[in-house]
Amino acid sequence: MTIRGYDNENTETTPVRSGPVPDLVLARDDDTRVRRGSNLPAMERDVNMKTLPVLIAFAAAWLVAPIARCQSIDEIATKYHAYHQVPKLDKSQWALLAADASIHALDAYSTVRAQKGPNHELLLPEAVAKSSPAMYSVASGDVLLEWYIARRLTRAGHRRLARAITSVDIGVDGAFGVHNMTLPITPQGGR
């Protein structure tokens, strides 16, 4: 194989022989010389310098286009506030959360009450189930989690899903609370 390149001292080619690869011509050093203040070759730096103004123009057009369609500063402010307005929990969601809190309180009370008899808790550890402060802490943590989920879903535009999740939690915990209230509380071996 013959590779033709340029010496650093003169412009004549220097043939180099090696295996059966086709002839290649190497570029001159001054075609890829690094410009002062840049670590990119000249050709790559020119391409990068041409794309930067295009990107800046595109970003400016993207930011200014919504404003250009508006007629006045008041219209711009109205559109900005309408776009950035965060939906909040409405009265029906707050009512569901209040019902959820009361159902959780009933469930905590009935669980501690049922533990006084020959009953055992299915889901929670016995140390938590027999302690009133621990049960009320678990119940209040669950209510706070429900509030957080409802708030996040409402802000994301899923208000109906937030109501559905809270309603299902009310139904499930309500059933547990009613079931625990129906359990006997007489001690084992008692009358």
KEKE-3310 file (N, C-alpha, C; in steps of 0.2 Angstrom, whole numbers, plus 5000, padded with zeros to 4 digits):
npx = (5004:5002:5004:5001:5008:5011:5026:5032:5041:5042:5033:5032:5027:5028:5031:5024:5026:5016:5005:4991:4982:4971:4977:4979:4976:4983:4978:4984:4993:4990:4976:4969:4973:4974:4964:4969:4964:4955:4950:4946:4947:4949:4939:4929:4926:4921:4909:4903:4902:4893:4881:4877:4872:4860:4854:4851:4843:4832:4828:4825:4814:4805:4802:4797:4786:4773:4770:4770:4758:4749:4739:4740:4749:4741:4734:4744:4748:4736:4736:4747:4745:4734:4739:4749:4741:4738:4728:4717:4712:4695:4679:4672:4682:4689:4679:4678:4691:4690:4680:4688:4698:4690:4685:4697:4701:4690:4694:4706:4703:4694:4702:4711:4702:4697:4709:4709:4702:4700:4706:4716:4727:4727:4736:4745:4759:4759:4763:4761:4747:4741:4744:4737:4743:4752:4743:4735:4744:4748:4736:4734:4745:4742:4731:4737:4745:4735:4730:4741:4743:4730:4731:4743:4738:4727:4733:4740:4729:4720:4708:4696:4701:4708:4698:4692:4702:4702:4689:4689:4698:4691:4680:4686:4693:4683:4675:4684:4684:4671:4670:4679:4673:4662:4668:4671:4675:4678:4689:4700:4695:4686:4670)
npy = (4994:5011:5026:5043:5057:5074:5081:5090:5099:5101:5102:5091:5074:5059:5043:5029:5012:4998:4985:4977:4988:5000:5015:5030:5048:5059:5073:5090:5098:5111:5112:5107:5115:5121:5135:5150:5151:5141:5124:5116:5109:5120:5119:5112:5121:5132:5127:5125:5138:5143:5137:5141:5155:5151:5143:5152:5161:5153:5149:5162:5165:5155:5158:5171:5170:5167:5179:5188:5186:5191:5206:5216:5221:5218:5207:5198:5196:5190:5178:5172:5170:5162:5151:5147:5144:5135:5121:5119:5109:5105:5109:5097:5087:5090:5087:5073:5070:5074:5065:5053:5055:5054:5041:5034:5037:5030:5017:5016:5018:5007:4996:4996:4994:4982:4974:4972:4961:4943:4945:4947:4958:4959:4965:4975:4976:4968:4976:4989:4989:4987:4999:5014:5028:5024:5018:5029:5037:5030:5030:5044:5047:5040:5047:5059:5055:5052:5065:5071:5063:5066:5080:5080:5073:5081:5093:5089:5087:5077:5076:5068:5055:5057:5059:5046:5038:5042:5039:5025:5022:5026:5017:5005:5006:5010:4998:4990:4996:4995:4981:4979:4985:4976:4965:4954:4960:4954:4947:4933:4918:4925:4930)
npz = (5000:4997:5004:5003:5009:5016:5020:5035:5032:5018:5003:4996:4992:5001:4998:5007:5011:5014:5019:5009:5006:4998:4990:4999:5002:5012:5022:5021:5034:5037:5033:5043:5054:5070:5076:5085:5102:5101:5103:5093:5077:5062:5052:5059:5069:5062:5057:5069:5074:5064:5067:5080:5080:5073:5082:5093:5086:5084:5097:5102:5093:5097:5111:5109:5101:5106:5113:5103:5097:5105:5110:5119:5134:5145:5140:5138:5151:5156:5149:5153:5167:5166:5160:5170:5181:5195:5198:5212:5226:5227:5235:5236:5235:5247:5256:5254:5259:5272:5276:5274:5284:5296:5295:5295:5308:5315:5311:5318:5331:5333:5330:5341:5351:5348:5350:5363:5366:5362:5349:5334:5325:5307:5297:5303:5314:5330:5341:5336:5334:5346:5353:5356:5353:5342:5333:5329:5324:5313:5306:5304:5296:5285:5280:5278:5267:5258:5256:5250:5238:5232:5230:5221:5210:5206:5203:5192:5183:5185:5192:5194:5195:5207:5216:5215:5220:5233:5237:5236:5246:5257:5257:5259:5271:5279:5279:5286:5298:5303:5303:5313:5324:5327:5332:5346:5363:5375:5386:5384:5390:5398:5404)
capx = (5000:5006:5001:5005:5006:5015:5031:5031:5046:5041:5026:5032:5024:5033:5027:5026:5024:5014:5000:4987:4976:4971:4981:4975:4980:4982:4977:4989:4992:4987:4969:4966:4977:4969:4964:4970:4959:4950:4953:4943:4950:4946:4933:4924:4925:4917:4902:4900:4900:4887:4875:4876:4867:4854:4850:4849:4837:4826:4826:4821:4807:4801:4800:4793:4780:4767:4769:4769:4751:4745:4738:4742:4752:4736:4732:4750:4748:4731:4737:4753:4742:4729:4743:4752:4737:4738:4721:4717:4707:4689:4675:4670:4688:4690:4674:4681:4697:4687:4677:4693:4701:4686:4685:4704:4700:4686:4697:4711:4699:4691:4707:4714:4697:4697:4715:4708:4699:4704:4707:4723:4728:4730:4741:4750:4762:4755:4765:4757:4740:4739:4746:4733:4746:4754:4738:4733:4750:4748:4730:4735:4750:4738:4727:4742:4747:4729:4730:4747:4741:4725:4734:4747:4733:4723:4738:4741:4723:4717:4703:4692:4705:4710:4692:4691:4706:4700:4683:4690:4701:4685:4676:4690:4695:4676:4673:4688:4682:4664:4671:4683:4668:4658:4672:4670:4680:4679:4696:4700:4693:4682:4663)
capy = (5000:5017:5032:5049:5063:5079:5082:5096:5104:5103:5100:5085:5068:5054:5037:5024:5005:4993:4979:4978:4993:5005:5022:5036:5054:5062:5080:5094:5100:5118:5112:5106:5118:5124:5142:5152:5152:5136:5117:5113:5111:5126:5117:5110:5127:5136:5124:5127:5145:5145:5134:5145:5160:5148:5140:5157:5164:5148:5150:5168:5164:5151:5162:5177:5169:5168:5186:5192:5185:5195:5213:5221:5219:5214:5200:5194:5194:5186:5172:5169:5168:5157:5145:5145:5143:5128:5119:5117:5104:5109:5107:5090:5083:5092:5083:5066:5069:5074:5058:5048:5056:5051:5034:5031:5038:5025:5011:5016:5016:5000:4991:4996:4991:4974:4971:4970:4954:4938:4946:4949:4962:4955:4968:4978:4972:4968:4982:4995:4988:4988:5006:5020:5033:5021:5017:5036:5040:5027:5033:5051:5046:5038:5053:5064:5052:5053:5072:5072:5060:5070:5086:5079:5071:5087:5098:5086:5087:5071:5077:5062:5050:5059:5057:5039:5034:5043:5035:5018:5021:5027:5011:4999:5007:5010:4991:4987:4999:4992:4974:4979:4986:4970:4959:4954:4963:4951:4944:4926:4915:4929:4929)
capz = (5000:4996:5008:5001:5013:5016:5026:5038:5030:5011:5001:4992:4995:5004:4998:5012:5008:5019:5016:5003:5007:4993:4991:5003:5002:5018:5021:5023:5041:5037:5032:5050:5059:5076:5077:5091:5106:5101:5103:5088:5070:5059:5048:5064:5072:5057:5057:5076:5074:5060:5070:5086:5079:5071:5088:5096:5083:5085:5104:5103:5090:5101:5116:5107:5096:5110:5115:5097:5095:5109:5108:5124:5140:5149:5137:5139:5158:5157:5146:5157:5173:5165:5159:5176:5186:5197:5201:5219:5228:5227:5241:5236:5237:5254:5260:5254:5263:5279:5278:5275:5291:5301:5294:5298:5316:5317:5311:5323:5338:5333:5330:5347:5355:5346:5352:5370:5366:5359:5342:5332:5319:5301:5293:5306:5319:5336:5345:5334:5334:5353:5355:5353:5349:5336:5328:5327:5320:5306:5303:5302:5290:5279:5278:5274:5261:5253:5254:5245:5231:5229:5228:5215:5204:5204:5199:5185:5179:5186:5198:5195:5198:5214:5220:5215:5225:5240:5238:5237:5253:5262:5257:5262:5278:5282:5280:5291:5305:5305:5305:5320:5329:5328:5335:5354:5366:5381:5387:5383:5396:5402:5405)
cpx = (5004:5002:5005:5003:5011:5020:5029:5035:5044:5034:5026:5029:5029:5029:5029:5023:5022:5009:4996:4981:4977:4975:4976:4980:4978:4981:4983:4988:4989:4979:4966:4969:4972:4970:4966:4964:4953:4953:4950:4947:4946:4940:4927:4921:4920:4910:4899:4898:4894:4881:4873:4871:4860:4850:4848:4843:4831:4824:4822:4814:4802:4798:4796:4787:4774:4765:4767:4761:4746:4744:4740:4746:4747:4734:4738:4750:4742:4732:4743:4749:4737:4733:4746:4748:4737:4731:4722:4712:4700:4685:4674:4676:4690:4685:4676:4687:4695:4684:4682:4697:4697:4685:4692:4704:4696:4690:4703:4708:4697:4696:4710:4709:4697:4703:4714:4705:4703:4706:4714:4722:4731:4736:4746:4753:4758:4757:4762:4750:4737:4740:4741:4737:4749:4749:4735:4738:4749:4742:4731:4740:4747:4734:4731:4744:4741:4729:4735:4745:4735:4727:4738:4743:4729:4727:4739:4735:4719:4712:4699:4695:4707:4704:4690:4695:4704:4694:4684:4693:4696:4681:4680:4691:4688:4674:4677:4686:4676:4666:4674:4678:4663:4661:4671:4676:4681:4686:4695:4699:4688:4674:4659)
cpy = (5006:5023:5038:5054:5068:5079:5089:5101:5106:5101:5094:5079:5063:5047:5032:5017:5001:4989:4981:4982:4998:5012:5027:5042:5057:5070:5084:5097:5107:5118:5111:5109:5121:5131:5144:5153:5146:5129:5113:5114:5116:5124:5116:5117:5132:5133:5126:5134:5147:5142:5138:5150:5157:5146:5146:5160:5159:5149:5156:5168:5160:5154:5168:5176:5169:5175:5190:5191:5189:5203:5218:5217:5215:5208:5196:5191:5189:5179:5168:5167:5162:5150:5142:5144:5136:5126:5117:5112:5108:5106:5100:5085:5084:5088:5076:5065:5070:5067:5053:5049:5053:5044:5031:5032:5032:5018:5011:5014:5009:4995:4991:4993:4984:4971:4969:4964:4949:4939:4948:4953:4958:4958:4972:4974:4973:4974:4988:4995:4989:4995:5011:5025:5030:5021:5024:5039:5037:5029:5040:5051:5044:5043:5058:5062:5053:5060:5073:5069:5064:5076:5085:5077:5077:5092:5095:5085:5081:5071:5071:5056:5051:5057:5050:5036:5036:5040:5028:5017:5022:5020:5005:5000:5007:5003:4988:4990:4996:4985:4974:4980:4981:4965:4960:4957:4959:4947:4937:4923:4919:4927:4931)
cpz = (5000:5000:5006:5006:5012:5022:5029:5035:5023:5009:4996:4995:4996:5003:5004:5010:5015:5015:5010:5004:5001:4995:4994:5002:5008:5017:5024:5031:5042:5036:5039:5056:5064:5076:5084:5095:5105:5101:5097:5081:5067:5055:5054:5068:5068:5057:5064:5076:5069:5064:5077:5085:5076:5077:5092:5093:5084:5092:5105:5099:5094:5108:5115:5104:5100:5112:5109:5095:5099:5107:5113:5130:5145:5147:5138:5147:5160:5155:5150:5164:5172:5163:5165:5182:5188:5200:5208:5220:5229:5234:5242:5238:5245:5259:5260:5259:5271:5281:5278:5282:5296:5301:5297:5306:5318:5317:5316:5330:5338:5333:5337:5352:5354:5349:5360:5371:5363:5351:5340:5326:5313:5298:5297:5312:5326:5341:5343:5335:5341:5356:5352:5350:5342:5331:5325:5323:5313:5302:5300:5296:5284:5276:5275:5268:5256:5251:5249:5238:5228:5226:5221:5209:5202:5201:5192:5181:5180:5192:5199:5198:5205:5219:5220:5220:5232:5242:5240:5244:5258:5263:5260:5269:5282:5284:5286:5298:5307:5307:5312:5326:5331:5331:5343:5357:5373:5381:5386:5390:5400:5401:5399)
residu = (MET:THR:ILE:ARG:GLY:TYR:ASP:ASN:GLU:ASN:THR:GLU:THR:THR:PRO:VAL:ARG:SER:GLY:PRO:VAL:PRO:ASP:LEU:VAL:LEU:ALA:ARG:ASP:ASP:ASP:THR:ARG:VAL:ARG:ARG:GLY:SER:ASN:LEU:PRO:ALA:MET:GLU:ARG:ASP:VAL:ASN:MET:LYS:THR:LEU:PRO:VAL:LEU:ILE:ALA:PHE:ALA:ALA:ALA:TRP:LEU:VAL:ALA:PRO:ILE:ALA:ARG:CYS:GLN:SER:ILE:ASP:GLU:ILE:ALA:THR:LYS:TYR:HIS:ALA:TYR:HIS:GLN:VAL:PRO:LYS:LEU:ASP:LYS:SER:GLN:TRP:ALA:LEU:LEU:ALA:ALA:ASP:ALA:SER:ILE:HIS:ALA:LEU:ASP:ALA:TYR:SER:THR:VAL:ARG:ALA:GLN:LYS:GLY:PRO:ASN:HIS:GLU:LEU:LEU:LEU:PRO:GLU:ALA:VAL:ALA:LYS:SER:SER:PRO:ALA:MET:TYR:SER:VAL:ALA:SER:GLY:ASP:VAL:LEU:LEU:GLU:TRP:TYR:ILE:ALA:ARG:ARG:LEU:THR:ARG:ALA:GLY:HIS:ARG:ARG:LEU:ALA:ARG:ALA:ILE:THR:SER:VAL:ASP:ILE:GLY:VAL:ASP:GLY:ALA:PHE:GLY:VAL:HIS:ASN:MET:THR:LEU:PRO:ILE:THR:PRO:GLN:GLY:GLY:ARG)
# end
